[in-house]
Amino acid sequence: MTRAGFDVSDPTFGRAISPLRGLIGLIVFKIGEPSLALPVSVRPLVIGVQKFALVIIMSWLALRLIEVSSQLIRRSLLRRHEPPSQPVIDFIQRGLKITISVLAVLMLLEAVGVQVSALVAAIGVGGIGIALAAQRTVENLFGGLAVVGDRPVQEGDFCRFGTQQGTVERIGLWSTRLRTPERSVITVPNAQFLTTLVENLQERDRMLFNTTLRLRYETSPDQLRWVLVNIRSLLDAHPRVDPDSSRARFSGFGASSLDVDLFVYVRTRENAEFLGVREDLCLRIMDIVAAAGTAFALPAQTNYRAGDGLDAERAGAATAEIRRLRSEGKLALPEFPLKNGS
């Protein structure tokens, strides 16, 4: 009994023993009944009382066994370090108790001579009406069972659903309650919670830091190479960065900047630690950019005078080289003749 996580001194066990004693007493009375030599006129009454007592005792025993089984399941989940599905266990326990109680009442009514067939039919029709009226409630109820059973999120997880995000505080049978970063509480019906895309941010094994570094157009190619080399060295050496999946690449020419794409996976699951690592990386990258002798670009519009930044000698040499390659048929560029022959 102890291996099963069950202690005979547990109060639940004591409550389960009580109906067993009543059942044993009823059996002993049934065995000793012939020795009582009861009158024939009294025997129908005694048989009716025995049926009545048997229904009560068996129902009582079934209710106690449900409590004991629920307790064993909870302890088993705790020993395996799994979060006990308390709402599901409570729901099943309550449903079984209600079912047994209804059956016991019907059997007692039948034992005293009441015709229960008409009553059962009436209950069935009424149950259909109640189910139709409480359709949304039933939908949320089964949604809650699905949330607890499938466990896309658990209490304490930080998640995003739709346009909202927050920490799951409680998963009930009808609704799920979340605490937002603004410290307000959102209560979401379970039916809606299941039909919305839920992103469990707590299950991330790493956190992504993705941004674009915008350097001034005055940055020379060698300066840009120096910045890239040193940022990559920083990513390889940083203890909280995954170097295999992180990268820093010159991605192209922006409207007012030379753009470097930074894609970094930080080895943490905690948001507070991620913010600290991101801050450290940003400050170190600022040092690298400053040490390269360049700076970050600001959105700006530049006006050029004729000839600014152009080298006439090199432009002439490039034009002559292209003419030579075209005349020799060695120009490695596709040139399609137009329809007018030009």
C-alpha positions, -999 to +999 in steps of 0.1 A: +000+000+000+029+023+007+045+016-027+013+029-043+016+061-024-013+051-001-010+054+037-036+035+059-034+064+083-046+088+056-081+102+064-092+094+029-085+057+036-106+059+068-135+073+049-132+044+024-133+018+052-165+031+067-188+019+038-170-014+037-180-020+073-216-012+065-214-037+036-200-064+058-227-057+084-254-061+057-238-094+045-237-107+081-274-098+086-283-115+053-265-147+064-281-147+098-315-138+086-329-174+084-320-179+121-343-150+130-374-168+119-391-136+108-429-138+101-439-141+064-457-108+066-426-089+077-402-104+051-412-080+022-405-051+044-372-065+054-362-072+018-371-036+008-350-022+037-321-044+026-323-032-010-326+004+002-295-001+025-276-019-002-281+009-027-270+035-001-239+015+010-228+007-026-232+043-037-213+055-006-185+030-013-183+041-049-180+078-039-153+070-015-134+049-041-136+078-065-120+101-038-092+075-031-085+070-068-083+108-074-059+112-045-037+083-058-035+099-093-025+133-078+003+117-058+015+097-088+018+129-109+037+146-081+062+118-077+069+119-115+074+157-112+045+163-137+022+192-130-010+176-117-040+184-140-060+195-110-090+210-130-093+178-151-091+155-120-116+176-102-140+177-131-139+139-136-142+133-099-172+157-097-188+142-128-185+106-115-199+116-082-229+133-098-236+103-120-234+079-091-257+101-070-283+103-098-282+066-104-285+060-066-316+082-064-333+065-093-326+031-078-339+042-044-371+055-061-375+022-079-369+003-046-398+021-030-421+014-060-418+046-080-419+042-119-387+059-130-391+054-168-412+085-172-389+105-149-358+094-170-375+105-202-384+139-187-348+143-175-335+135-210-357+161-227-348+187-200-311+178-204-313+185-242-328+219-235-302+228-209-274+216-233-287+239-261-291+268-237-256+264-223-239+257-256-211+283-250-206+271-215-202+235-226-178+246-254-157+265-229-158+235-205-145+211-231-120+238-242-107+239-207-103+201-206-083+203-239-061+231-226-053+212-194-050+178-212-029+190-242-010+216-221+001+241-248+007+264-218+010+259-181+005+281-151+035+304-149+043+304-186+048+336-205+028+334-238+015+354-267-020+348-282-033+370-309-023+406-301-021+400-264+007+385-242+011+378-206+019+352-179-006+324-173-019+327-137-047+301-138-062+276-161-098+269-152-124+247-167-142+277-183-115+303-188-078+310-187-065+340-168-033+359-178-014+387-162-002+412-188+031+432-187+009+462-177-001+442-146-037+440-157-056+406-158-071+392-190-097+364-187-100+345-220-128+319-225-111+285-232-130+281-265-115+313-278-081+305-263-080+272-283-090+288-316-064+315-314-027+310-323-009+306-289+028+311-288+045+297-257+075+320-252+085+302-221+095+271-242+122+290-261+156+273-258+172+305-270+162+341-276+167+360-308+184+394-311+180+407-347+187+442-357+203+463-385+234+484-380+233+514-402+267+529-409+275+562-426+281+562-464+315+578-457+326+544-443+353+530-465+353+493-476+382+485-453+366+502-424+335+481-430+356+450-432+372+459-399+338+463-383+325+430-396+356+411-385+355+424-350+317+420-346+321+383-357+350+379-332+328+393-305+300+369-313+324+340-312+339+350-279+308+360-260+298+334-234+260+339-238+259+339-276+255+308-298+283+313-324+271+285-348+238+302-356+247+339-351+259+361-379+269+396-389+267+404-426+269+434-449+234+432-463+233+461-488+229+498-494+201+516-475+186+550-483+211+568-461+234+540-448+254+510-453+234+482-437+248+454-416+224+427-406+229+413-370+213+379-363+222+366-328+208+338-307+213+344-270+216+313-248+190+321-222+153+315-216+148+344-192+138+377-205+157+397-179+189+380-187+183+384-224+179+422-220+213+423-201+231+403-229+215+425-256+226+456-238+262+443-234+263+434-272+250+469-282+276+487-261+305+465-274+293+470-310+293+508-304+329+505-292+338+486-324+322+511-347+339+540-328+373+522-329+369+518-367+368+555-371+332+556-385+298+562-370+262+553-372+241+569-399+211+591-393+182+595-418+194+624-440+193+639-475+226+647-492+229+674-519+257+669-544+274+694-566+284+685-601+315+664-601+315+657-563+331+623-555+337+615-593+371+607-608+371+617-645+403+598-652+390+565-638+356+570-655+373+574-689+394+543-684+363+523-674+344+535-705+374+526-728+377+491-713+339+484-719+342+496-755+371+473-761+354+443-746+322+449-766+342+452-799+360+420-792+328+402-782+340+395-747+316+416-727+302+392-701+268+410-699+236+400-717+227+425-744+194+419-763+188+436-796+157+458-796+129+452-821+138+483-842+173+469-847+192+494-826 
